Amino acid sequence: TGICHQVNLEYLSKVVWSENYKGEKYLFPDTLVGTDSHTTMVNGLSVLGWGVGGIEAEAGMLGQPISMLIPEVIGFEVTKKMPEGTTATDLVLTVVKMLRDKGVVGKFVEFYGDGLKNLTLADRATIANMAPEYGATCGFFPIDEETLKYLEFSGRDKETVAIVEKYAKEQGLWASDEIEFTDKISLDMSTVVPTISGPKRPQDKVLLTDASSNFKKVFKEATEKNDYKISKVKDTDYEIKDGSILIAAITSCTNTSNPNVLIGAGLLAKKAVELGLNVKPWVKTSLAPGSQVVTDYLEKAGLNTYLDQLGFNLVGYGCTTCIGNSGPLAENIVDAIQQENLYAVSVLSGNRNFEGRISPHIKANYLASPPLVVAYALAGHMEFDLFKDSFGQDKNGKDVFLKDIWPSNKEIQKVIGKTITSQLYKQRYKNVFKGDKKWNSVKAPQGLTYKWNKDSTYVQHPPFFKDLKLNQN
C-alpha cells in the first residue's frame, strides 16, 4: 500500500479524534506512536507523534499510557518564502543543519511565523519527517488553514474538517505567534538555496554551488589520493572511476510524500528525454514512492513514461535505498570497484546517508531532492558542476545545462493543478483495509494463544517457560 507514515498522512490521521464513552461523545487531539523513527512525518498534519520502542508501542495498543518528562519546546520561526528554483528538500537540509547546531535532542520543535502560509502541507511533512535527523523528538506544525485545506484535498469528509477547525479554535490549538517557548530560532526562507547533504551525515550540508569543489576536498581527505583511479567495467564499453555515481534513487518517506518534488523530477526527466539526454550506463536507478497515489498522479500527468525511459522505474512502495534495500550492484560493477578500491558515490532523496548504510560498495552518499537525483544520474560523476558543466548536446548540437531542464515552480503547479484531486485519494484508499489476494490467502490459526510451529526457523517457543510452575497464591 505504501510507507505507513505516508498512509497516516494521506488517509488514517484525523487531527481531532472522537470516541463514545458512557453514552457521550468526546473529542480529543489525534496522537500517534509508531515503531519507526520517521513516524514524525505526521506532525506536519498537526498530529503529535514520534517513534518509540516495540514494548512501548505494544503497551499503547493495549491501552496503556506512555509516560514522559514534559519536554522543552523550541520555537522555530519561519518568515518569507523560498525563492524560485529551490525545493522542500533544500529547506529541510537547511533546517537539519540549523537545529543540529542548536542542539535539540530530547526536545520538541514547534514551527510558527508568517512563513507558515507559504509552506504546503507536503512541505511541512518533509520537515516534520526529518525530526530524527535534526535530533528532536518531533517537529510540530500547528493547525491552520493549510491543515484544513489538505484534509479536504486528500478526501477527508466535511464533518471531520469542520470538527478540526472548531475544536482547534475553541481549545487554543489554532496557529498563533503568541506562544511561550523555552527558546527560539528563526529562518528567513528567502535565503534558502539549492542544497545537498553528505557524504556521511544528514547534517553535512553542502551548497549545490560548492558541491563539485567540496567533493574534491572530501575525496582527498578520505582517500589521500590526488588523482582519480579508473577501472574498466568488464563486458561493457565504459569505465568507472573514483567519484562515479553508481546509485541514484528516488526513495524514502521524506520526499516521496511531496508532489512538488516528484512532479518536479518527472518534468525534469521529460525535458531531458526530449533533448536527447540519457542516464549514464553505470548508474543504478530506481523509483520507490511512499504511496500508490504518487504513481497515480505521475501516470495521470504522463510523466511516468519519461522517468521510465531514464531508468527510474517503479520498484515498489517503501523505503528501499534509504534503508540499504537498493538491491545488489551488478557483479561487473562490483569487480571494477574492488579492482581499484574506488571511492564510489550514491545520490538519493532519502533521510539517512551513513557510510555503509546504502550499499557496502558505496563510500560516499549524498541526500538530494528528487529532481537533483535525476540530474546527477544524467551527470554520472560527483565532480560534475551542475551550474557550469554541460550534460551533453541536444539534437542540434547545442550544449544542454541544468537551467535548460530544471522546471519552474509555475510549471510544477500547473501540472499539480491538473492532475492531483481529492478523487485520487478517495479512489486509492477506498479498499485499503481489504488487502490483496496474496495477503488474504495467508492462513492464520484461530484462538487466544499462539500455536507454536516446531518446524519454524523464525520463532520458537522459549524453553525456559516449559517447566515453570506458577504460584497460585
Salt bridges, closest charged atoms under 4 A:
ASP36 OD1 - HIS5 NE2 3.00
ASP36 OD1 - HIS38 ND1 3.79
GLU72 OE1 - LYS107 NZ 3.67
ASP101 OD1 - LYS97 NZ 3.50
GLU133 OE1 - HIS38 NE2 2.95
GLU133 OE2 - ARG352 NE 2.34
ASP144 OD2 - ARG124 NH2 2.88
GLU146 OE1 - LYS149 NZ 3.87
GLU165 OE2 - LYS169 NZ 2.80
GLU170 OE2 - LYS166 NZ 3.47
ASP183 OD2 - LYS102 NZ 2.72
ASP188 OD2 - LYS80 NZ 3.71
ASP204 OD1 - ARG201 NH2 2.84
ASP242 OD2 - LYS225 NZ 3.12
GLU274 OE2 - LYS270 NZ 2.95
ASP296 OD1 - ARG428 NH2 2.86
GLU355 OE1 - LYS200 NZ 3.20
GLU383 OE2 - LYS216 NZ 3.51
ASP404 OD1 - LYS403 NZ 3.53
GLU411 OE2 - LYS271 NZ 2.97
